[in-house]
Amino acid sequence: MARMKAKLATLRSQVETQAETIKALWVERAQLRKKIERLQAALEAEQNRKPTPEEVAEAIFVGGNFGQGQ
């Protein structure tokens, strides 16, 4: 009887530990989802913005092979 009670206590302890671990993982998952959403919004905002004059000039003179007769 004492061995069964000890085994039961051990199992309950393991269940509690696993429950705490699962809860911590869900909290971490929620935090990561929020971070992903913020990063996606920032990326979309970056993609939707107009280029700066410096970026336009760089695209013309560097990326556009300016002055090479084309």
N, C-alpha and C positions, 0 to 999 in steps of 0.2 A: 504494500500500500504506500509506504513512504517513497519507494522508488518511482511509483507512478505519479505521485504528487510532484516529485522533483523533476521528472520528465515533462509533466504538464507545465510547470513553472518555466522550464527551459524553452519549451515551444512557445509559450506566451511571450517570453522575452524576445525570441527570434521574430515573432510576428510583429511586435512593436518596433523593433529595429528596422525591419523591412518596410513597415508603414512609414516610418520617419524618412527612410531613404527615398521611397516613392514620392512622398510629399516634396522633399527637397528637389528631386528631379523635375517634378511638375512646375515648381517655382522657377527653376533654372530655364526650363523650356519656355515658360511665359516671358521671362526676361529676354531670352534670345529672339522670340517672335517679335517683341517690341523693338528690339535693336534692328532686326531685319526690316521691319516696316519703316523705321526712321531712315535707314540706309537706302531703301528703295525710293522713298520720297525725295531724298537728297539727290539721288542719281537721276530721277526723272526731272527734277527741277534743273539740274545741270544740263541735261539733254535738251530741255525746252528753252533755255535762255539764248539770247542773241549773242553772237561772238563780239568780243571787244575789238576796237580798232586795231590793237596790237596783234590780235589773233588773225584778223583779216589780212593785215599786211604780211604776217609770217606765212600765211597760206598762199598769198600771191607770189611773194619773192622767194620763198624757200620751197614750198611744196608744189608750186606751179611752174617751175623751171623758167622763171621770168628772164627774158633777154636771150633766149637760146633759139630765136627764130621760129618758134612754133606758134 
